[in-house]
Amino acid sequence: MTKTHSRRALAALLPLALPVSAAFAEDKVTPPPSPVATPATEATVADVVIHAEKKEEKAQEAPISLTAVSGAALETTAVHDSLTLAQAIPGLQAETTSGATNPRYRIRGIGTNDFSANMIPAVGVSEDDVFLDAGSAQGVPIYDLNDVEVLRGPQGTLQGKNTTAGTINYYTKRPTADFEGYSRTTIGDYGRRGEEAAISGPLIQDKLLGRFSFTSQGHDGQFNDLYRNRTVGGQRYWDARGQLQFFATDDLTMLLKLHAGDNKTDVPLRHVGLLAGGLDAQGYAQAPGSNVLANNGSGDSFNRRAGVSLNTRYHFPNDWTLTNIFAYESSKFSIFSDDDASPAPLNYEERIAGRSNVVSNELRLASPEADPVRFIGGLYYLDNQTNSNSQQPLYSPLNFGLDGNAYNFNISTRDIAAFSSLSADLTDKLTLTVGGRLTHERRSASGEAWSYVTDSAAPLDTSARNLTYINTGAGLYVDPATGLPITGPALSTSGIHDSEDVTLKYKLTPDDSVYARFARGFRSGNYNTYVATASDFALYEPEILTDYEAGVKTLLWDGRLQLNLSGFHYDYQNMQVTILQNTGTTTTNAASAVSDGFELEGKVRPLEDVTVNFGVTYQNAHYVKFTNASAPYPVNLGNPIDLSGQPFERAPKVSANLGVTYHIPVSFGSFDLSTDWRYTSRYRFQAWSDATNVTPAPFLATPAAQVLIRNSFSQGDLLLGNIRIAWHSPDEKTEIAAWVHNVTDRAYNTNAFGMFFNRSITQYPGERRFVGLELTQKF
């Protein structure tokens, strides 16, 4: 390591050098009571108990920019899966090219466009403190949740694995000492049907508790496929979760959790022709209508995830706590895509698939929260074995448009990390927290890529090879265009990476505090495996993000108004940027980038029966120096494009959320009238779509074509809203609710990519208006 890295490593591990062993000689102390959510009494606002720093604390007490939403609050919004979560979280973006199967998140404009099986998200996702390293495992269903916490900025110390953008932490409801349960039935238009239920209680009094929860949801498509004469865009999924909590002794508890689920989504695709009259190269033009499509290939996306975890916790006599979390997560997905989104004779269909098996273990030691100096530290291990494969019947690099292209790669990742966090009360009002993580990571790759003779009767059969252009085992790398050998990437890489954070928190009053935070995090380098030629298979470098931010959290108006404000400056080095080419992808490291912005969030109860939640995020995120960015061939005729000064993709300058609930007591129970709205300013889907096209292909050279490119690869200002009316019985055990999602039936897109060889663009339309009814029964 360099001297700089050595100093960072020392800083990261310094708290571990404390005489921790001395703590075990302390006298036993009575543990402080766990914090609980502040109830909304009279006209005060409620708070949420969170676990962001691996302890229970009120969200308003945590010196970090975060949004925490209780599971009960999510039930009154349009949030029903991992993709719709963004509707409730200011500054969070969520999208996919495969339905709810493989979500890709962004926080403060930071994320990824990579959709391969071995992608490394910039936004980490965990469920019950188990880090979900595989992107195909991150589509967590929203049901029977205690809360969801979204932490912004680098989270390198305590969140399982380094992330540059932040983390999304799901916490499910735990087994209860008293018997309880609920069931929820949903019906709606477009064939919507849903069942959700949970049951919890003691199995052996004072020794063993259990909880089982289940959901099964689905709806038909909202879009009309004129070619296949059926609707598309439907979804069906189920998920089950079982938990056993065992109290072995007064000091030792174990929580065993098993989960499994299956998801199938029919992804709708819309066609945009780039030639006169909306035509593509095959003479096809999309029929008018925002809900009209025409595809001759499948858009089916499948995902299956399952896992088991064992959370063991031991309280020492002096109230130190030792926690060990072992987990195994398995996930796999398969996506079929009619890439040209048309019924044209040349069917540019492909299948992208992958599977991941991840084993992780976290050992964590924590001191008593009542101490003036508090310590959390431990060790973390992760082993991820991922397979990434694809079949593309017409994408052969040898004779494009006639034969096929296929690849099959295995990526192995092993992480070993030591982490620590030390908090010290310097005065009764000032607290300093220093944290760090030192990670040794080893990554290796193996596999093949080849061209095959396409059998029209079985286009995904890749057995008839006519050129193998990558074979890592034989050291074979061939340029298909020339037949000459080229140099491949190193097949194994390892390194030691550090991340740090320093936070100062000052309590102005018992309810008001200010904080300042410095954090540095990294996202691992990786192999690009979505290949269409030998040069696509490449290794790119880790990215590093340094975050400077400050904030204030306050309660005003006698507790009726909760107001949080944070401002940040991001300094990015070697930012990873993934560009989708005509066929394969290219991930490169931008030289430098910055992002400046702020978040304003709050809750207010102007009246005892009225609650308002609101949030506004502003960000100015752009590349500082990125002169050699990649772009699809027709855009700049194969030449690098200069993105210096250009904004990040999927980074709207302004996003805002507003939710209002009006509680109306009546003699036969009560009504809740609620509405929530989300606004985002214009953002683009691809990094290059707004950049100056210096040497465009002739069909892109006209001003009209340039405008079409700009508009088709972006989403303009967007306002989406939902409403819900619910009746509650006097004992609060029965609820009947009616809701409308996307109440204005707004048409919009969530993604787009260019099929420039076909002179067309493929867009992904978002959900239109849904209407539904729910019946919930608690017992």
C-alpha positions in Angstrom: 0.0 0.0 0.0 1.0 3.6 -0.5 1.7 5.8 2.5 -1.7 7.5 1.9 -3.5 4.2 2.0 -1.5 3.1 5.1 -2.6 6.2 7.0 -6.2 5.7 5.9 -6.0 2.0 7.0 -4.6 3.1 10.4 -7.4 5.6 10.8 -10.0 3.0 9.8 -8.8 0.5 12.4 -7.8 2.9 15.2 -10.9 2.3 17.3 -10.1 -1.4 17.2 -6.9 -0.7 19.0 -8.8 0.4 22.1 -8.4 -1.8 25.2 -11.7 -3.5 24.5 -10.8 -6.4 26.7 -10.9 -4.1 29.7 -14.6 -3.6 29.1 -15.2 -7.2 30.1 -13.9 -6.5 33.6 -16.5 -3.8 34.3 -19.3 -4.3 36.8 -22.7 -5.2 35.4 -24.9 -2.2 34.8 -28.6 -2.0 34.1 -29.1 -1.6 30.4 -31.0 1.5 29.3 -34.5 0.9 27.9 -34.7 0.6 24.2 -36.0 3.8 22.5 -39.5 3.6 21.1 -41.2 5.5 18.5 -42.5 8.8 19.8 -46.3 8.5 19.7 -48.3 11.2 18.0 -50.0 12.7 21.1 -52.5 15.5 20.5 -50.9 17.4 17.7 -47.3 16.3 17.8 -45.6 14.3 15.0 -44.5 10.7 15.4 -40.9 9.5 15.0 -39.5 6.2 13.7 -37.1 4.0 15.6 -34.2 3.1 13.3 -31.1 0.9 13.3 -28.8 3.0 11.0 -25.9 2.9 13.5 -26.6 -0.8 14.5 -28.5 0.4 17.6 -32.1 1.5 18.3 -32.5 5.2 18.2 -35.0 7.7 17.0 -34.5 8.9 13.4 -34.5 12.4 14.6 -31.5 11.6 16.8 -29.2 10.1 14.1 -26.6 12.6 12.8 -27.0 11.6 9.1 -29.2 12.5 6.2 -31.9 9.7 6.1 -35.5 9.0 5.5 -37.2 6.4 7.6 -40.8 5.2 6.9 -42.7 2.8 9.1 -44.4 -0.2 7.5 -47.8 1.1 8.6 -47.1 4.5 6.9 -46.1 2.7 3.6 -49.5 0.9 3.6 -51.2 4.2 3.0 -49.2 5.1 -0.1 -48.8 3.6 -3.6 -45.6 1.7 -2.5 -46.1 -1.9 -3.2 -42.7 -3.2 -4.4 -39.0 -2.2 -4.5 -39.5 0.0 -7.6 -42.4 2.0 -6.2 -40.5 2.7 -3.0 -39.0 5.8 -4.6 -42.4 7.5 -4.6 -42.2 7.8 -0.8 -38.5 8.8 -0.5 -37.2 12.2 -1.5 -34.1 12.0 -3.7 -34.4 8.2 -4.4 -34.7 7.0 -8.0 -35.6 3.5 -9.0 -35.9 1.9 -12.4 -35.3 -1.3 -14.3 -35.3 -2.9 -17.7 -36.8 -6.1 -16.3 -39.9 -5.1 -14.3 -39.6 -5.5 -10.5 -37.1 -8.3 -11.0 -33.8 -6.4 -11.0 -34.2 -2.9 -9.5 -31.5 -0.3 -10.0 -31.5 2.5 -7.4 -29.9 6.0 -7.4 -29.5 8.3 -4.4 -28.5 11.9 -5.0 -28.0 11.1 -8.7 -25.5 8.3 -7.9 -26.3 4.8 -9.3 -25.6 2.4 -12.2 -26.9 1.6 -15.7 -25.4 -1.9 -15.6 -28.0 -4.6 -15.8 -25.8 -7.7 -16.0 -25.9 -10.4 -13.4 -22.6 -9.3 -11.8 -23.4 -5.6 -11.5 -22.2 -3.8 -8.4 -24.8 -1.3 -7.2 -23.8 2.1 -5.9 -26.8 1.9 -3.6 -26.6 -1.0 -1.2 -29.7 -3.0 -0.1 -30.0 -5.0 3.1 -32.8 -7.0 4.7 -32.7 -7.5 8.4 -29.0 -6.5 8.5 -28.1 -9.0 5.7 -26.4 -7.2 2.8 -27.9 -8.3 -0.5 -24.8 -8.3 -2.7 -26.4 -9.6 -5.9 -28.6 -7.1 -7.8 -31.0 -9.9 -8.6 -31.7 -10.3 -4.9 -32.5 -6.7 -4.2 -36.1 -6.7 -5.4 -37.4 -7.0 -1.8 -41.2 -7.3 -1.7 -43.0 -4.7 0.4 -45.1 -6.5 3.0 -45.1 -7.2 6.8 -42.4 -4.6 7.3 -41.5 -2.8 10.5 -39.8 0.0 8.6 -37.6 1.0 5.7 -34.5 3.3 6.2 -32.8 5.1 3.3 -29.3 6.4 4.3 -27.7 9.0 2.0 -24.0 9.3 1.2 -21.1 6.8 1.5 -21.9 4.0 4.0 -18.6 2.3 4.5 -18.4 1.5 8.2 -21.5 -0.3 9.5 -23.7 -1.2 6.6 -22.3 -4.6 5.6 -20.3 -3.6 2.5 -19.0 -0.3 1.1 -21.4 1.7 -1.0 -20.9 5.2 -2.5 -24.4 6.4 -2.9 -26.0 5.1 0.3 -28.1 2.1 1.5 -31.7 1.0 1.6 -32.3 -1.1 4.8 -35.5 -3.2 5.1 -36.5 -4.4 8.5 -39.3 -7.0 8.7 -41.6 -7.5 11.6 -40.2 -9.8 14.2 -42.0 -12.6 16.1 -44.1 -11.4 19.0 -44.6 -12.6 22.6 -48.4 -12.2 22.2 -50.5 -13.9 19.5 -51.4 -11.6 16.6 -51.9 -11.6 12.9 -53.6 -10.1 10.0 -54.9 -10.8 6.5 -55.3 -8.4 3.6 -57.2 -9.0 0.3 -56.8 -6.7 -2.7 -58.9 -6.5 -5.9 -58.8 -4.0 -8.7 -59.0 -3.2 -12.4 -56.7 -4.9 -14.9 -57.4 -8.2 -13.1 -55.6 -7.2 -9.9 -55.7 -9.8 -7.2 -53.7 -10.0 -4.0 -53.5 -11.8 -0.7 -51.3 -11.0 2.2 -51.2 -12.5 5.7 -49.1 -12.9 8.8 -49.4 -14.8 12.0 -47.1 -14.4 15.0 -46.9 -15.6 18.6 -45.3 -17.9 21.2 -44.6 -21.6 20.3 -43.0 -22.4 23.6 -43.8 -20.0 26.4 -40.8 -17.7 27.2 -38.5 -19.8 25.0 -39.6 -19.9 21.3 -41.5 -17.4 19.3 -42.5 -17.7 15.6 -43.8 -15.6 12.8 -44.9 -16.6 9.3 -45.9 -14.1 6.6 -46.9 -14.5 3.0 -48.0 -12.4 0.0 -49.2 -13.3 -3.5 -50.0 -10.4 -5.8 -50.6 -9.9 -9.5 -52.4 -7.9 -12.2 -52.8 -8.1 -16.0 -51.1 -5.7 -18.4 -52.2 -2.1 -19.1 -50.8 -2.0 -22.6 -52.3 -3.4 -25.8 -50.1 -5.4 -28.1 -51.6 -5.1 -31.5 -49.4 -7.7 -33.1 -50.1 -10.5 -30.6 -53.6 -9.3 -29.8 -53.2 -9.3 -26.1 -52.3 -7.1 -23.1 -48.8 -6.8 -21.9 -47.2 -5.4 -18.7 -48.7 -7.8 -16.2 -47.0 -9.1 -13.1 -47.4 -12.1 -10.8 -45.3 -12.7 -7.7 -45.3 -14.5 -4.4 -43.1 -14.3 -1.3 -43.0 -16.2 2.0 -41.0 -15.5 5.2 -40.7 -17.7 8.3 -38.9 -16.7 11.5 -38.1 -18.5 14.8 -36.7 -16.6 17.7 -35.2 -18.8 20.4 -34.3 -17.6 23.9 -31.6 -20.1 24.9 -30.8 -18.2 28.2 -31.5 -14.8 29.6 -28.5 -13.5 27.7 -28.4 -15.5 24.5 -31.0 -15.2 21.7 -31.1 -16.6 18.2 -33.3 -15.6 15.3 -33.6 -18.0 12.4 -35.2 -16.6 9.2 -36.0 -18.4 6.0 -37.5 -16.7 2.9 -38.3 -17.6 -0.7 -40.1 -15.9 -3.5 -40.8 -15.9 -7.2 -41.6 -13.0 -9.6 -42.7 -12.9 -13.2 -43.2 -9.6 -15.1 -44.2 -9.1 -18.7 -42.2 -6.0 -19.6 -43.8 -3.6 -22.1 -41.7 -2.0 -24.8 -42.5 1.0 -27.0 -40.9 1.7 -30.5 -39.7 5.0 -31.8 -38.5 5.2 -35.4 -35.6 7.5 -36.2 -36.4 7.9 -40.0 -38.9 10.2 -41.7 -42.5 9.3 -40.7 -41.4 7.5 -37.6 -40.0 4.5 -39.7 -37.1 2.3 -38.7 -34.7 0.5 -41.1 -37.2 -2.3 -41.7 -40.0 0.1 -42.6 -42.0 -0.2 -39.4 -43.7 2.7 -37.6 -45.4 2.5 -34.3 -49.2 3.0 -34.3 -50.3 6.1 -32.4 -51.6 5.7 -28.8 -49.7 5.9 -25.5 -50.9 2.5 -24.4 -50.4 0.8 -27.9 -47.5 -1.5 -28.6 -46.6 -4.2 -31.1 -43.9 -6.8 -30.4 -43.2 -10.2 -31.9 -40.9 -11.3 -29.2 -41.4 -12.0 -25.5 -40.9 -9.5 -22.7 -41.0 -12.0 -19.9 -38.8 -11.4 -17.0 -38.4 -14.1 -14.3 -36.7 -13.9 -10.9 -36.4 -16.3 -7.9 -34.8 -15.5 -4.6 -34.4 -17.5 -1.4 -32.2 -17.3 1.7 -31.6 -18.3 5.2 -30.0 -16.3 8.0 -29.2 -16.9 11.7 -28.8 -13.9 13.9 -27.2 -14.8 17.3 -26.9 -12.2 20.0 -25.2 -12.5 23.4 -25.3 -10.0 26.3 -22.2 -10.1 28.5 -22.7 -9.5 32.2 -21.3 -6.0 31.8 -23.9 -5.3 29.0 -21.5 -5.5 26.1 -23.2 -7.2 23.2 -21.8 -9.7 20.7 -23.8 -10.3 17.5 -23.1 -12.8 14.8 -25.2 -12.8 11.6 -24.7 -15.7 9.2 -26.6 -15.6 5.9 -26.9 -17.5 2.6 -28.7 -15.8 -0.3 -29.5 -17.4 -3.7 -31.0 -15.6 -6.6 -31.4 -16.1 -10.3 -33.1 -14.2 -13.1 -33.9 -14.5 -16.8 -35.0 -11.7 -19.1 -36.4 -12.0 -22.6 -36.4 -8.8 -24.6 -37.8 -8.0 -28.0 -35.1 -5.3 -28.4 -36.5 -3.6 -31.5 -40.0 -3.4 -29.8 -41.7 -4.2 -33.1 -43.2 -7.0 -35.2 -40.6 -6.5 -38.0 -39.4 -9.7 -39.8 -35.9 -9.4 -38.3 -36.6 -10.2 -34.6 -33.8 -8.7 -32.5 -34.7 -10.7 -29.4 -32.3 -11.7 -26.7 -32.2 -13.5 -23.4 -30.1 -12.2 -20.5 -29.8 -14.4 -17.4 -27.7 -15.0 -14.3 -27.6 -16.5 -10.9 -25.7 -15.7 -7.7 -25.0 -17.6 -4.5 -23.8 -15.4 -1.6 -22.5 -16.5 1.8 -21.8 -13.8 4.4 -21.0 -13.6 8.0 -20.8 -10.5 10.3 -19.3 -10.6 13.8 -20.0 -7.4 15.7 -19.1 -6.3 19.3 -20.9 -3.3 20.8 -20.4 -1.5 24.2 -23.3 -0.3 26.4 -25.1 2.7 25.0 -25.1 4.4 28.4 -21.3 4.8 28.4 -19.8 8.2 27.5 -17.5 6.4 25.1 -19.2 3.8 22.9 -17.7 1.3 20.5 -19.0 -0.9 17.7 -16.6 -3.0 15.7 -16.0 -6.4 14.1 -15.2 -8.5 11.1 -17.1 -9.2 7.9 -16.8 -11.9 5.3 -18.6 -12.3 2.0 -18.3 -14.9 -0.8 -20.3 -14.2 -4.0 -20.3 -16.7 -6.9 -22.1 -15.2 -9.9 -22.8 -16.6 -13.3 -23.7 -14.2 -16.2 -25.0 -15.5 -19.5 -26.9 -14.4 -22.6 -28.1 -15.6 -26.0 -28.7 -13.1 -28.8 -29.9 -14.8 -32.0 -29.0 -11.9 -34.5 -26.1 -10.2 -32.7 -23.2 -12.2 -34.1 -20.0 -10.0 -34.3 -19.0 -12.2 -37.3 -22.1 -11.7 -39.4 -24.5 -9.3 -37.6 -28.2 -9.7 -38.4 -27.8 -13.3 -39.6 -26.2 -15.4 -36.8 -26.2 -15.1 -33.0 -23.9 -14.1 -30.1 -23.6 -15.8 -26.7 -21.5 -15.5 -23.6 -21.2 -17.4 -20.3 -19.0 -15.9 -17.6 -18.4 -16.8 -13.9 -17.3 -14.1 -11.5 -16.0 -14.9 -8.0 -15.7 -12.3 -5.3 -14.4 -12.7 -1.8 -14.3 -9.9 0.7 -12.8 -9.8 4.2 -13.2 -6.6 6.2 -12.5 -5.2 9.6 -14.7 -2.3 10.7 -15.0 0.0 13.8 -16.9 3.0 15.0 -16.1 5.0 18.1 -18.4 7.6 19.6 -17.4 9.9 22.5 -19.4 12.5 24.4 -16.9 15.3 24.5 -19.4 17.4 26.5 -23.0 16.9 27.5 -23.9 18.4 24.2 -21.1 17.6 21.8 -20.5 14.0 20.4 -17.7 12.9 18.1 -18.0 9.7 16.0 -15.1 8.2 14.1 -15.5 5.1 11.9 -13.7 3.1 9.3 -13.5 -0.1 7.4 -10.6 -1.9 5.8 -11.5 -4.4 3.1 -9.4 -6.9 1.3 -11.2 -8.0 -1.9 -10.3 -10.6 -4.4 -12.2 -10.9 -7.7 -11.6 -13.4 -10.6 -13.3 -14.2 -13.9 -13.6 -17.1 -16.3 -15.8 -17.9 -19.3 -16.4 -17.8 -23.0 -18.1 -15.7 -25.7 -18.9 -17.0 -29.2 -20.8 -16.5 -32.4 -23.2 -19.3 -33.4 -25.3 -20.3 -36.4 -28.9 -19.3 -35.6 -31.5 -22.0 -36.0 -34.8 -20.2 -36.8 -36.7 -23.1 -35.1 -34.6 -22.7 -31.9 -33.0 -19.3 -32.0 -31.7 -19.5 -28.4 -29.8 -22.8 -29.2 -26.1 -21.7 -29.2 -24.5 -25.1 -29.8 -23.6 -24.6 -33.5 -20.5 -22.4 -33.0 -18.9 -20.7 -35.9 -16.4 -18.6 -33.9 -15.2 -18.6 -30.3 -13.7 -15.2 -29.8 -13.2 -15.4 -26.0 -12.0 -18.5 -24.0 -10.3 -17.5 -20.8 -9.2 -21.0 -20.0 -7.3 -21.2 -23.3 -6.1 -17.6 -23.2 -8.1 -16.9 -26.4 -9.1 -13.4 -27.3 -9.9 -12.7 -31.0 -11.1 -9.6 -32.8 -14.1 -11.0 -34.8 -13.7 -8.3 -37.4 -10.1 -9.2 -38.3 -9.6 -12.6 -36.8 -6.4 -11.3 -35.1 -5.6 -11.9 -31.5 -6.0 -9.1 -29.0 -5.0 -8.7 -25.3 -7.6 -9.7 -22.7 -7.9 -8.4 -19.1 -6.2 -9.8 -16.1 -8.4 -12.7 -14.9 -7.8 -12.1 -11.2 -7.4 -8.9 -9.2 -7.1 -8.1 -5.6 -6.5 -5.1 -3.4 -7.0 -3.4 0.0 -9.5 -0.6 0.1 -10.3 1.8 3.0 -13.3 3.9 3.9 -13.7 6.4 6.7 -16.2 8.8 8.3 -16.1 11.5 10.9 -19.2 13.1 12.4 -19.7 15.9 14.9 -23.1 16.3 16.5 -24.1 19.2 18.7 -27.4 19.2 20.6 -28.7 22.8 20.8 -31.7 21.6 22.9 -33.1 18.2 23.8 -35.1 18.4 20.5 -32.7 20.2 18.2 -29.3 19.3 16.9 -26.8 20.2 14.2 -24.2 17.9 12.7 -21.3 17.9 10.2 -20.0 14.7 8.5 -17.1 13.7 6.4 -17.2 10.3 4.7 -15.1 8.6 2.0 -16.4 5.4 0.4 -15.5 3.2 -2.6 -17.3 0.9 -5.1 -15.4 -2.1 -6.2 -14.0 -2.5 -9.7 -15.5 -5.2 -11.8 -15.6 -7.1 -15.1 -17.9 -6.0 -17.9 -19.6 -9.3 -19.0 -22.3 -8.0 -21.3 -20.2 -8.5 -24.4 -20.7 -8.3 -28.1 -17.0 -8.4 -29.1 -13.8 -9.4 -27.4 -12.9 -5.9 -26.4 -16.1 -5.5 -24.4 -14.8 -8.0 -21.8 -12.8 -5.6 -19.7 -11.9 -4.8 -16.1 -12.6 -1.4 -14.8 -11.3 0.4 -11.7 -12.9 1.1 -8.3 -14.6 4.5 -7.9 -14.0 6.7 -4.8 -16.5 9.2 -3.5 -15.7 11.8 -0.8 -18.7 13.5 0.9 -18.8 16.7 2.9 -22.1 17.5 4.4 -23.8 19.3 7.3 -27.4 19.3 8.6 -29.8 20.4 11.2 -32.7 18.4 12.8 -35.3 20.3 14.8 -38.7 20.1 16.4 -40.7 23.3 16.3 -44.2 24.5 17.2 -44.5 22.5 20.4 -43.6 19.3 18.6 -46.1 19.8 15.8 -43.4 20.5 13.2 -40.4 18.2 12.5 -37.9 19.8 10.1 -34.6 18.4 8.8 -32.2 20.2 6.4 -28.9 18.8 5.0 -26.5 20.1 2.5 -23.8 18.1 0.7 -20.8 18.3 -1.6 -19.6 15.2 -3.5 -16.2 14.8 -5.0 -16.0 11.8 -7.3 -12.8 10.2 -8.6 -12.8 7.4 -11.2 -16.6 7.4 -11.3 -17.9 4.2 -13.0 -20.2 5.0 -16.0 -21.9 2.3 -18.0 -22.8 3.1 -21.6 -25.1 0.7 -23.6 -23.7 0.4 -27.1 -25.6 -0.9 -30.2 -25.3 -4.4 -28.6 -22.9 -4.8 -25.7 -22.0 -2.4 -22.9 -18.9 -0.4 -22.0 -18.2 0.6 -18.4 -15.4 3.2 -18.1 -14.1 5.4 -15.3 -14.9 9.1 -15.7 -11.9 11.2 -14.7 -13.8 13.3 -12.1 -17.3 14.5 -11.2 -19.0 16.6 -8.5 -22.5 16.9 -7.0 -23.8 19.7 -4.8 -27.2 19.8 -3.3 -29.5 19.8 -0.3 -32.5 17.9 1.2 -35.3 19.5 3.1 -37.7 17.1 4.8 -40.4 17.4 7.4 -43.6 16.4 9.1 -46.2 18.7 10.4 -49.6 18.4 12.2 -51.3 21.7 11.8 -54.4 20.1 13.3 -54.7 17.1 15.6 -56.3 15.1 12.7 -54.2 16.3 9.9 -50.6 15.1 9.2 -48.4 16.3 6.3 -45.1 14.8 5.2 -43.0 16.7 2.7 -39.5 16.6 1.2 -37.5 18.5 -1.5 -34.2 17.5 -3.0 -32.0 19.7 -5.1 -28.8 18.4 -6.8 -26.4 19.8 -9.3 -24.5 16.6 -10.4 -22.2 16.7 -13.4 -19.0 15.4 -14.8 -16.1 17.7 -14.3 -13.7 16.0 -16.8 -14.8 13.2 -19.0 -13.4 13.8 -22.4 -13.1 10.2 -23.7 -16.6 8.9 -22.9 -18.0 6.1 -25.0 -21.2 6.4 -27.0 -23.0 4.2 -29.5 -21.4 4.2 -32.9 -23.8 6.4 -34.9 -23.8 9.2 -32.3 -20.2 10.1 -32.8 -19.1 7.7 -35.5 -17.1 5.7 -33.0 -15.1 8.6 -31.7 -15.0 9.4 -28.0 -17.5 12.0 -26.9 -16.8 14.8 -24.4 -19.2 14.7 -21.5 -17.3 17.3 -19.4 -19.9 19.6 -17.8 -22.8 17.3 -18.7 -25.2 16.2 -15.9 -25.3 12.7 -14.7 -27.9 10.4 -16.2 -31.1 9.9 -14.0 -30.2 12.9 -11.8 -33.1 15.4 -11.8 -32.2 18.7 -10.4 -35.3 18.8 -8.3 -37.5 16.1 -6.8 -40.2 16.6 -4.3 -42.6 14.5 -2.3 -45.9 15.5 -0.5 -48.2 13.4 1.5 -51.3 14.5 3.4 -53.6 12.4 5.7 -56.9 13.6 7.2 -58.3 11.5 10.1 -62.0 11.8 10.6 -63.5 10.2 13.7 -67.2 9.1 13.3 -69.6 7.2 15.6 -69.0 3.9 13.8 -65.2 4.1 13.6 -63.1 6.6 11.6 -62.1 7.5 8.1 -58.6 8.4 6.8 -58.4 10.4 3.6 -54.8 10.4 2.2 -53.0 11.5 -0.9 -49.3 11.4 -1.9 -47.6 13.1 -4.8 -44.1 12.9 -6.4 -42.5 15.5 -8.7 -39.2 15.1 -10.6 -37.8 17.6 -13.0 -36.4 16.5 -16.4 -33.7 13.9 -16.4 -32.1 11.8 -19.1 -31.7 8.0 -19.4 -28.2 7.9 -21.1 -25.1 9.9 -20.3 -24.5 11.1 -23.9 -28.0 12.0 -25.1 -27.7 15.7 -24.4 -24.0 16.0 -25.4 -22.8 17.7 -28.6 -22.7 15.2 -31.4 -19.6 16.3 -33.3 -19.6 13.8 -36.1 -23.0 12.2 -36.2 -24.1 9.6 -38.7 -26.1 11.2 -41.5 -29.5 10.0 -40.3 -28.8 11.7 -36.9 -27.3 14.9 -38.4 -30.6 16.9 -38.9 -31.9 19.2 -36.2 -35.1 17.2 -36.0 -33.2 14.0 -35.4 -31.2 15.7 -32.6 -34.3 16.9 -30.9 -35.9 13.4 -31.2 -32.8 11.8 -29.6 -32.8 14.3 -26.8 -36.5 13.9 -26.1 -36.7 10.1 -26.5 -33.8 9.5 -24.1 -35.2 11.6 -21.3 -38.2 12.0 -19.1 -39.6 15.5 -18.9 -41.1 17.1 -15.7 -43.2 14.5 -14.1 -45.9 14.7 -11.4 -47.5 11.5 -10.2 -50.2 11.3 -7.5 -52.2 8.8 -5.6 -55.3 8.9 -3.4 -56.7 6.6 -0.7 -59.8 6.5 1.4 -60.0 4.0 4.3 -62.6 3.2 6.9 -61.5 1.7 10.3 -63.8 -0.1 12.7 -64.0 1.3 16.3 -61.6 -1.4 17.6 -59.2 -0.7 14.7 -59.2 -4.3 13.7 -61.0 -4.0 10.4 -60.1 -1.7 7.5 -61.8 -1.2 4.2 -59.9 1.0 1.7 -60.2 2.2 -1.9 -57.3 3.7 -3.7 -56.2 5.1 -7.1 -52.6 5.1 -8.2 -51.4 7.6 -10.9 -54.7 9.3 -10.5 -54.2 11.6 -13.5 -53.3 8.6 -15.7 -50.0 10.2 -16.7 -48.1 8.6 -19.5 -44.3 8.5 -18.9 -41.2 6.4 -19.6 -38.7 4.8 -17.1 -35.9 4.0 -19.5 -34.8 3.9 -23.2 -31.9 2.5 -25.3 -30.9 3.0 -28.9 -31.2 0.3 -31.6 -29.3 2.5 -34.0 -28.4 -0.2 -36.5 -32.2 -0.7 -36.8 -32.7 3.1 -36.9 -35.0 2.9 -33.8 -35.2 3.6 -30.1 -36.9 1.3 -27.5 -38.6 2.8 -24.5 -40.0 1.4 -21.3 -43.4 2.9 -20.4 -44.3 3.3 -16.7 -47.5 2.2 -14.9 -50.7 4.0 -15.8 -53.7 4.5 -13.5 -54.7 1.6 -11.2 -57.9 1.4 -9.1 -58.3 -1.0 -6.2 -60.1 -2.1 -3.1 -58.5 -3.6 0.1 -59.9 -5.4 3.1 -57.6 -5.8 6.1 -58.5 -7.9 9.2 -56.4 -7.9 12.3 -56.7 -10.5 15.0 
